[in-house]
Amino acid sequence: MSQPAKSPRATAATDAPETTAGTRAAAQRLKMRRELAAAAMELFATKGYEATTVDEIAGAAGVARRTFFRHFRSKEEAIFPDHDDTLVRAEAVLNAAPAHEHPLDTVCRGIKEVMKMYAAKPAVSVARYKLTREVPTLREAEIASVARYERLFTRYLLGHFDERDHHVGNDDPLLAEVAASAVVTAHNHVLRRWLRAGGQGDVEAQLDRAFAIVRDTFGTGIGAGRTAQAEPERAPAAVTADGEVLVAVARTDAPLDEVMRTIQQALKDR
């Protein structure tokens, strides 16, 4: 005998506890990772990195060795507990970007999630920065983490342009890749300066200024070649016989500065 179909309300009620349980499990996982990281940082500071063992870190956090390895593959990973979750949040920003937003602006918003991670605990971030300067292994682990962000943002920017579309006047693929590197470099420059200052100062304002420089340098170029090739049959503008009304044609997703250039050119061509 067939079973009656569940109503949407019943399904939602069934799914809700599962969603809540998943959220709770994720929070507990992050809490455990942070506790292990705190224990590792304290031991590294008192005993030294090389002299500290995984067993000691686990013991200081009040868990078994196997629990440590459920969360980290090695002791150097233990001082970067939030990078995985931050990468997920950054990717979520990219995935939820509004269609009208310039992709470079989206990337800048995405990498702000990384800065928020550091700024949430300035004292821990400063101590970790000092430690990574002293231990080459930790420095390498940090570089590997940064590379993951750069790959994420490069893929996102290149996804807006055809990487194989190389023709005269279209530098989008090159600009997209260079711009992604520039965003990461600008972020890291501001972050290092803030850490060297002991975590003092308005780091968000500093970051916004750095991103403005990147946007001014690369943002206006990205898409210029594609626009010219995509709609060659359209006249850039038209003017009525009496010259009082100007009609300019621009893409709906074109950035404001590109629209302004179109209007300026139309005025010159009158």
VORO-285189 format. One record per residue (C-alpha): residue number from 1; x, y, z; residue in one letter. Coordinates in Angstrom, 3 decimals. Example, Ala and Ser with C-alpha at 12.3 -4.5 7.8 and 13.67 -1.06 7.14 Angstrom:
% VORO-285189
<atom n="1" c1="12.300" c2="-4.500" c3="7.800" res="A"/>
<atom n="2" c1="13.670" c2="-1.060" c3="7.140" res="S"/>
***
This chain:
% VORO-285189
<atom n="1" c1="0.000" c2="0.000" c3="0.000" res="M"/>
<atom n="2" c1="1.442" c2="3.374" c3="-0.973" res="S"/>
<atom n="3" c1="2.385" c2="5.800" c3="1.745" res="Q"/>
<atom n="4" c1="0.858" c2="9.287" c3="1.802" res="P"/>
<atom n="5" c1="3.182" c2="11.975" c3="0.495" res="A"/>
<atom n="6" c1="4.733" c2="14.235" c3="3.100" res="K"/>
<atom n="7" c1="3.579" c2="17.808" c3="3.065" res="S"/>
<atom n="8" c1="6.192" c2="20.564" c3="2.557" res="P"/>
<atom n="9" c1="5.606" c2="21.600" c3="6.161" res="R"/>
<atom n="10" c1="6.288" c2="18.076" c3="7.427" res="A"/>
<atom n="11" c1="9.424" c2="17.820" c3="5.300" res="T"/>
<atom n="12" c1="10.688" c2="21.139" c3="6.613" res="A"/>
<atom n="13" c1="10.048" c2="20.010" c3="10.163" res="A"/>
<atom n="14" c1="12.007" c2="16.810" c3="9.518" res="T"/>
<atom n="15" c1="14.931" c2="18.641" c3="7.881" res="D"/>
<atom n="16" c1="15.175" c2="21.318" c3="10.568" res="A"/>
<atom n="17" c1="16.663" c2="19.098" c3="13.306" res="P"/>
<atom n="18" c1="19.214" c2="17.726" c3="10.819" res="E"/>
<atom n="19" c1="20.243" c2="21.241" c3="9.832" res="T"/>
<atom n="20" c1="20.491" c2="22.293" c3="13.468" res="T"/>
<atom n="21" c1="22.536" c2="19.211" c3="14.308" res="A"/>
<atom n="22" c1="24.895" c2="19.919" c3="11.409" res="G"/>
<atom n="23" c1="25.390" c2="23.510" c3="12.521" res="T"/>
<atom n="24" c1="26.021" c2="22.397" c3="16.091" res="R"/>
<atom n="25" c1="28.557" c2="19.798" c3="14.950" res="A"/>
<atom n="26" c1="30.396" c2="22.379" c3="12.849" res="A"/>
<atom n="27" c1="30.537" c2="24.771" c3="15.802" res="A"/>
<atom n="28" c1="31.872" c2="22.052" c3="18.093" res="Q"/>
<atom n="29" c1="34.473" c2="21.097" c3="15.502" res="R"/>
<atom n="30" c1="35.688" c2="24.687" c3="15.213" res="L"/>
<atom n="31" c1="35.725" c2="25.055" c3="19.007" res="K"/>
<atom n="32" c1="37.909" c2="21.942" c3="19.339" res="M"/>
<atom n="33" c1="40.269" c2="23.142" c3="16.612" res="R"/>
<atom n="34" c1="40.682" c2="26.482" c3="18.362" res="R"/>
<atom n="35" c1="41.326" c2="24.835" c3="21.708" res="E"/>
<atom n="36" c1="44.012" c2="22.640" c3="20.172" res="L"/>
<atom n="37" c1="45.488" c2="25.682" c3="18.447" res="A"/>
<atom n="38" c1="45.582" c2="27.635" c3="21.714" res="A"/>
<atom n="39" c1="47.328" c2="24.748" c3="23.452" res="A"/>
<atom n="40" c1="49.833" c2="24.455" c3="20.616" res="A"/>
<atom n="41" c1="50.585" c2="28.186" c3="20.620" res="M"/>
<atom n="42" c1="51.204" c2="28.195" c3="24.371" res="E"/>
<atom n="43" c1="53.530" c2="25.189" c3="24.182" res="L"/>
<atom n="44" c1="55.392" c2="26.577" c3="21.172" res="F"/>
<atom n="45" c1="55.942" c2="29.812" c3="23.083" res="A"/>
<atom n="46" c1="57.173" c2="28.141" c3="26.274" res="T"/>
<atom n="47" c1="58.972" c2="25.002" c3="25.042" res="K"/>
<atom n="48" c1="59.739" c2="25.944" c3="21.473" res="G"/>
<atom n="49" c1="58.281" c2="24.538" c3="18.289" res="Y"/>
<atom n="50" c1="60.762" c2="21.717" c3="17.721" res="E"/>
<atom n="51" c1="60.589" c2="20.478" c3="21.321" res="A"/>
<atom n="52" c1="56.786" c2="20.303" c3="21.396" res="T"/>
<atom n="53" c1="55.105" c2="17.010" c3="20.501" res="T"/>
<atom n="54" c1="51.607" c2="16.241" c3="19.270" res="V"/>
<atom n="55" c1="50.992" c2="14.200" c3="22.438" res="D"/>
<atom n="56" c1="51.794" c2="17.245" c3="24.556" res="E"/>
<atom n="57" c1="49.451" c2="19.448" c3="22.542" res="I"/>
<atom n="58" c1="46.631" c2="16.924" c3="22.842" res="A"/>
<atom n="59" c1="47.272" c2="16.499" c3="26.564" res="G"/>
<atom n="60" c1="47.251" c2="20.258" c3="27.167" res="A"/>
<atom n="61" c1="43.884" c2="20.466" c3="25.393" res="A"/>
<atom n="62" c1="42.551" c2="17.544" c3="27.430" res="G"/>
<atom n="63" c1="42.017" c2="15.180" c3="24.493" res="V"/>
<atom n="64" c1="43.594" c2="12.014" c3="23.115" res="A"/>
<atom n="65" c1="46.238" c2="11.940" c3="20.378" res="R"/>
<atom n="66" c1="43.741" c2="10.460" c3="17.893" res="R"/>
<atom n="67" c1="41.416" c2="13.419" c3="18.502" res="T"/>
<atom n="68" c1="44.201" c2="15.779" c3="17.509" res="F"/>
<atom n="69" c1="44.649" c2="13.956" c3="14.210" res="F"/>
<atom n="70" c1="40.943" c2="14.154" c3="13.488" res="R"/>
<atom n="71" c1="41.401" c2="17.911" c3="13.220" res="H"/>
<atom n="72" c1="44.975" c2="18.420" c3="12.035" res="F"/>
<atom n="73" c1="47.407" c2="16.369" c3="9.992" res="R"/>
<atom n="74" c1="50.477" c2="17.774" c3="11.760" res="S"/>
<atom n="75" c1="51.464" c2="20.096" c3="14.572" res="K"/>
<atom n="76" c1="52.275" c2="22.974" c3="12.202" res="E"/>
<atom n="77" c1="48.679" c2="22.930" c3="10.970" res="E"/>
<atom n="78" c1="47.489" c2="23.428" c3="14.538" res="A"/>
<atom n="79" c1="48.327" c2="27.119" c3="14.600" res="I"/>
<atom n="80" c1="46.093" c2="27.821" c3="11.581" res="F"/>
<atom n="81" c1="42.744" c2="26.470" c3="12.840" res="P"/>
<atom n="82" c1="40.459" c2="28.860" c3="10.955" res="D"/>
<atom n="83" c1="41.852" c2="28.813" c3="7.413" res="H"/>
<atom n="84" c1="39.595" c2="26.018" c3="6.136" res="D"/>
<atom n="85" c1="36.423" c2="27.666" c3="7.421" res="D"/>
<atom n="86" c1="37.566" c2="31.077" c3="6.196" res="T"/>
<atom n="87" c1="38.160" c2="29.671" c3="2.721" res="L"/>
<atom n="88" c1="34.593" c2="28.345" c3="2.724" res="V"/>
<atom n="89" c1="33.226" c2="31.763" c3="3.753" res="R"/>
<atom n="90" c1="35.283" c2="33.536" c3="1.099" res="A"/>
<atom n="91" c1="33.988" c2="31.168" c3="-1.563" res="E"/>
<atom n="92" c1="30.422" c2="31.754" c3="-0.338" res="A"/>
<atom n="93" c1="30.897" c2="35.497" c3="-0.911" res="V"/>
<atom n="94" c1="31.956" c2="34.805" c3="-4.501" res="L"/>
<atom n="95" c1="29.061" c2="32.429" c3="-5.133" res="N"/>
<atom n="96" c1="26.490" c2="34.906" c3="-3.803" res="A"/>
<atom n="97" c1="27.824" c2="37.916" c3="-5.712" res="A"/>
<atom n="98" c1="25.146" c2="40.065" c3="-7.404" res="P"/>
<atom n="99" c1="25.236" c2="40.005" c3="-11.204" res="A"/>
<atom n="100" c1="25.860" c2="43.746" c3="-11.493" res="H"/>
<atom n="101" c1="28.957" c2="43.748" c3="-9.261" res="E"/>
<atom n="102" c1="32.358" c2="44.030" c3="-10.899" res="H"/>
<atom n="103" c1="34.141" c2="40.685" c3="-10.324" res="P"/>
<atom n="104" c1="37.195" c2="42.438" c3="-8.904" res="L"/>
<atom n="105" c1="35.011" c2="44.121" c3="-6.273" res="D"/>
<atom n="106" c1="33.592" c2="40.704" c3="-5.413" res="T"/>
<atom n="107" c1="37.080" c2="39.278" c3="-4.929" res="V"/>
<atom n="108" c1="37.999" c2="42.193" c3="-2.649" res="C"/>
<atom n="109" c1="34.918" c2="41.466" c3="-0.528" res="R"/>
<atom n="110" c1="35.802" c2="37.789" c3="-0.448" res="G"/>
<atom n="111" c1="39.324" c2="38.267" c3="0.837" res="I"/>
<atom n="112" c1="38.032" c2="40.523" c3="3.596" res="K"/>
<atom n="113" c1="36.857" c2="37.312" c3="5.242" res="E"/>
<atom n="114" c1="40.540" c2="36.459" c3="5.720" res="V"/>
<atom n="115" c1="41.274" c2="39.791" c3="7.367" res="M"/>
<atom n="116" c1="38.272" c2="39.359" c3="9.658" res="K"/>
<atom n="117" c1="39.754" c2="36.058" c3="10.813" res="M"/>
<atom n="118" c1="42.994" c2="37.746" c3="11.867" res="Y"/>
<atom n="119" c1="41.332" c2="40.860" c3="13.297" res="A"/>
<atom n="120" c1="38.947" c2="38.806" c3="15.469" res="A"/>
<atom n="121" c1="41.855" c2="37.895" c3="17.804" res="K"/>
<atom n="122" c1="44.653" c2="40.453" c3="17.411" res="P"/>
<atom n="123" c1="46.824" c2="39.109" c3="20.255" res="A"/>
<atom n="124" c1="46.747" c2="35.553" c3="18.886" res="V"/>
<atom n="125" c1="47.393" c2="36.773" c3="15.344" res="S"/>
<atom n="126" c1="50.410" c2="38.843" c3="16.435" res="V"/>
<atom n="127" c1="51.862" c2="35.935" c3="18.423" res="A"/>
<atom n="128" c1="51.348" c2="33.591" c3="15.485" res="R"/>
<atom n="129" c1="52.992" c2="36.085" c3="13.139" res="Y"/>
<atom n="130" c1="56.079" c2="36.263" c3="15.344" res="K"/>
<atom n="131" c1="56.224" c2="32.489" c3="15.538" res="L"/>
<atom n="132" c1="56.003" c2="32.008" c3="11.781" res="T"/>
<atom n="133" c1="58.911" c2="34.430" c3="11.352" res="R"/>
<atom n="134" c1="61.055" c2="32.213" c3="13.572" res="E"/>
<atom n="135" c1="60.079" c2="28.739" c3="12.305" res="V"/>
<atom n="136" c1="60.610" c2="28.050" c3="8.577" res="P"/>
<atom n="137" c1="58.224" c2="25.076" c3="8.624" res="T"/>
<atom n="138" c1="55.400" c2="27.275" c3="9.881" res="L"/>
<atom n="139" c1="56.248" c2="29.938" c3="7.352" res="R"/>
<atom n="140" c1="55.918" c2="27.367" c3="4.572" res="E"/>
<atom n="141" c1="52.553" c2="26.250" c3="5.932" res="A"/>
<atom n="142" c1="51.373" c2="29.852" c3="5.952" res="E"/>
<atom n="143" c1="52.519" c2="30.370" c3="2.351" res="I"/>
<atom n="144" c1="50.592" c2="27.247" c3="1.331" res="A"/>
<atom n="145" c1="47.452" c2="28.662" c3="2.957" res="S"/>
<atom n="146" c1="47.822" c2="31.974" c3="1.125" res="V"/>
<atom n="147" c1="48.230" c2="30.090" c3="-2.162" res="A"/>
<atom n="148" c1="44.829" c2="28.476" c3="-1.649" res="R"/>
<atom n="149" c1="43.140" c2="31.885" c3="-1.466" res="Y"/>
<atom n="150" c1="44.978" c2="33.120" c3="-4.534" res="E"/>
<atom n="151" c1="43.906" c2="30.064" c3="-6.540" res="R"/>
<atom n="152" c1="40.292" c2="30.579" c3="-5.446" res="L"/>
<atom n="153" c1="40.210" c2="34.219" c3="-6.531" res="F"/>
<atom n="154" c1="42.101" c2="33.583" c3="-9.767" res="T"/>
<atom n="155" c1="39.615" c2="30.867" c3="-10.749" res="R"/>
<atom n="156" c1="36.751" c2="33.216" c3="-9.968" res="Y"/>
<atom n="157" c1="38.089" c2="36.058" c3="-12.082" res="L"/>
<atom n="158" c1="39.068" c2="33.810" c3="-14.971" res="L"/>
<atom n="159" c1="35.596" c2="32.291" c3="-14.811" res="G"/>
<atom n="160" c1="34.210" c2="35.621" c3="-16.004" res="H"/>
<atom n="161" c1="36.369" c2="35.599" c3="-19.104" res="F"/>
<atom n="162" c1="37.373" c2="33.057" c3="-21.716" res="D"/>
<atom n="163" c1="40.939" c2="32.143" c3="-20.817" res="E"/>
<atom n="164" c1="41.462" c2="30.819" c3="-24.354" res="R"/>
<atom n="165" c1="40.125" c2="33.959" c3="-25.996" res="D"/>
<atom n="166" c1="43.423" c2="35.590" c3="-26.917" res="H"/>
<atom n="167" c1="43.077" c2="38.162" c3="-29.657" res="H"/>
<atom n="168" c1="44.392" c2="41.627" c3="-30.325" res="V"/>
<atom n="169" c1="42.933" c2="44.050" c3="-27.820" res="G"/>
<atom n="170" c1="41.693" c2="41.413" c3="-25.370" res="N"/>
<atom n="171" c1="43.917" c2="41.218" c3="-22.316" res="D"/>
<atom n="172" c1="41.177" c2="39.986" c3="-19.976" res="D"/>
<atom n="173" c1="42.778" c2="36.602" c3="-19.166" res="P"/>
<atom n="174" c1="46.102" c2="38.253" c3="-18.324" res="L"/>
<atom n="175" c1="44.492" c2="41.062" c3="-16.335" res="L"/>
<atom n="176" c1="42.264" c2="38.645" c3="-14.422" res="A"/>
<atom n="177" c1="45.183" c2="36.535" c3="-13.260" res="E"/>
<atom n="178" c1="47.396" c2="39.500" c3="-12.414" res="V"/>
<atom n="179" c1="44.516" c2="41.257" c3="-10.616" res="A"/>
<atom n="180" c1="43.872" c2="38.208" c3="-8.428" res="A"/>
<atom n="181" c1="47.527" c2="38.182" c3="-7.404" res="S"/>
<atom n="182" c1="47.376" c2="41.928" c3="-6.781" res="A"/>
<atom n="183" c1="44.364" c2="41.591" c3="-4.459" res="V"/>
<atom n="184" c1="46.105" c2="38.901" c3="-2.409" res="V"/>
<atom n="185" c1="49.352" c2="40.897" c3="-2.344" res="T"/>
<atom n="186" c1="47.541" c2="44.066" c3="-1.218" res="A"/>
<atom n="187" c1="45.777" c2="42.129" c3="1.532" res="H"/>
<atom n="188" c1="49.009" c2="40.529" c3="2.738" res="N"/>
<atom n="189" c1="50.864" c2="43.849" c3="2.700" res="H"/>
<atom n="190" c1="48.221" c2="45.520" c3="4.878" res="V"/>
<atom n="191" c1="48.012" c2="42.469" c3="7.142" res="L"/>
<atom n="192" c1="51.785" c2="42.338" c3="7.732" res="R"/>
<atom n="193" c1="51.920" c2="46.056" c3="8.459" res="R"/>
<atom n="194" c1="49.075" c2="45.702" c3="10.951" res="W"/>
<atom n="195" c1="50.707" c2="42.694" c3="12.646" res="L"/>
<atom n="196" c1="54.068" c2="44.480" c3="12.923" res="R"/>
<atom n="197" c1="52.220" c2="47.314" c3="14.634" res="A"/>
<atom n="198" c1="50.979" c2="44.881" c3="17.268" res="G"/>
<atom n="199" c1="47.483" c2="44.591" c3="15.803" res="G"/>
<atom n="200" c1="46.802" c2="48.306" c3="16.319" res="Q"/>
<atom n="201" c1="45.042" c2="50.645" c3="13.899" res="G"/>
<atom n="202" c1="42.010" c2="50.601" c3="11.620" res="D"/>
<atom n="203" c1="42.997" c2="47.665" c3="9.450" res="V"/>
<atom n="204" c1="39.720" c2="47.673" c3="7.504" res="E"/>
<atom n="205" c1="40.242" c2="51.268" c3="6.364" res="A"/>
<atom n="206" c1="43.807" c2="50.439" c3="5.349" res="Q"/>
<atom n="207" c1="42.566" c2="47.450" c3="3.403" res="L"/>
<atom n="208" c1="39.882" c2="49.478" c3="1.610" res="D"/>
<atom n="209" c1="42.517" c2="51.987" c3="0.509" res="R"/>
<atom n="210" c1="44.775" c2="49.206" c3="-0.796" res="A"/>
<atom n="211" c1="41.886" c2="47.651" c3="-2.702" res="F"/>
<atom n="212" c1="40.993" c2="51.016" c3="-4.224" res="A"/>
<atom n="213" c1="44.501" c2="51.179" c3="-5.681" res="I"/>
<atom n="214" c1="44.155" c2="47.676" c3="-7.130" res="V"/>
<atom n="215" c1="40.700" c2="48.496" c3="-8.523" res="R"/>
<atom n="216" c1="41.934" c2="51.706" c3="-10.165" res="D"/>
<atom n="217" c1="44.926" c2="49.913" c3="-11.645" res="T"/>
<atom n="218" c1="43.254" c2="46.786" c3="-13.025" res="F"/>
<atom n="219" c1="39.490" c2="47.200" c3="-12.809" res="G"/>
<atom n="220" c1="38.955" c2="49.542" c3="-15.731" res="T"/>
<atom n="221" c1="40.966" c2="47.330" c3="-18.069" res="G"/>
<atom n="222" c1="39.183" c2="44.063" c3="-17.367" res="I"/>
<atom n="223" c1="36.343" c2="43.607" c3="-19.832" res="G"/>
<atom n="224" c1="37.345" c2="46.436" c3="-22.165" res="A"/>
<atom n="225" c1="38.536" c2="44.124" c3="-24.937" res="G"/>
<atom n="226" c1="35.576" c2="41.804" c3="-24.529" res="R"/>
<atom n="227" c1="33.093" c2="44.673" c3="-24.760" res="T"/>
<atom n="228" c1="34.622" c2="45.962" c3="-27.954" res="A"/>
<atom n="229" c1="34.486" c2="42.513" c3="-29.564" res="Q"/>
<atom n="230" c1="31.084" c2="41.473" c3="-28.250" res="A"/>
<atom n="231" c1="29.020" c2="44.260" c3="-29.776" res="E"/>
<atom n="232" c1="30.915" c2="45.707" c3="-32.758" res="P"/>
<atom n="233" c1="27.721" c2="46.229" c3="-34.732" res="E"/>
<atom n="234" c1="26.265" c2="48.743" c3="-32.270" res="R"/>
<atom n="235" c1="26.978" c2="52.404" c3="-32.624" res="A"/>
<atom n="236" c1="28.297" c2="53.840" c3="-29.382" res="P"/>
<atom n="237" c1="25.835" c2="56.702" c3="-29.445" res="A"/>
<atom n="238" c1="23.275" c2="58.613" c3="-31.445" res="A"/>
<atom n="239" c1="22.289" c2="62.288" c3="-31.414" res="V"/>
<atom n="240" c1="19.018" c2="63.894" c3="-32.539" res="T"/>
<atom n="241" c1="18.981" c2="66.404" c3="-35.362" res="A"/>
<atom n="242" c1="18.744" c2="69.421" c3="-33.081" res="D"/>
<atom n="243" c1="21.614" c2="68.146" c3="-30.923" res="G"/>
<atom n="244" c1="19.684" c2="68.472" c3="-27.668" res="E"/>
<atom n="245" c1="19.262" c2="64.781" c3="-26.851" res="V"/>
<atom n="246" c1="22.100" c2="62.275" c3="-26.568" res="L"/>
<atom n="247" c1="21.495" c2="58.526" c3="-26.624" res="V"/>
<atom n="248" c1="24.449" c2="56.354" c3="-25.571" res="A"/>
<atom n="249" c1="24.516" c2="52.553" c3="-25.797" res="V"/>
<atom n="250" c1="26.330" c2="50.552" c3="-23.105" res="A"/>
<atom n="251" c1="26.177" c2="47.048" c3="-21.666" res="R"/>
<atom n="252" c1="23.913" c2="46.667" c3="-18.642" res="T"/>
<atom n="253" c1="26.747" c2="45.075" c3="-16.667" res="D"/>
<atom n="254" c1="29.325" c2="47.687" c3="-17.684" res="A"/>
<atom n="255" c1="31.091" c2="49.480" c3="-14.806" res="P"/>
<atom n="256" c1="30.248" c2="53.133" c3="-14.263" res="L"/>
<atom n="257" c1="33.596" c2="54.423" c3="-15.536" res="D"/>
<atom n="258" c1="33.073" c2="52.573" c3="-18.832" res="E"/>
<atom n="259" c1="29.597" c2="54.091" c3="-19.222" res="V"/>
<atom n="260" c1="31.050" c2="57.543" c3="-18.598" res="M"/>
<atom n="261" c1="33.731" c2="56.983" c3="-21.250" res="R"/>
<atom n="262" c1="31.015" c2="55.988" c3="-23.737" res="T"/>
<atom n="263" c1="29.078" c2="59.178" c3="-23.040" res="I"/>
<atom n="264" c1="32.209" c2="61.329" c3="-23.263" res="Q"/>
<atom n="265" c1="33.126" c2="59.774" c3="-26.605" res="Q"/>
<atom n="266" c1="29.607" c2="60.335" c3="-27.897" res="A"/>
<atom n="267" c1="29.829" c2="64.019" c3="-26.969" res="L"/>
<atom n="268" c1="33.123" c2="64.322" c3="-28.818" res="K"/>
<atom n="269" c1="31.658" c2="62.663" c3="-31.932" res="D"/>
<atom n="270" c1="28.631" c2="64.972" c3="-32.162" res="R"/>
***
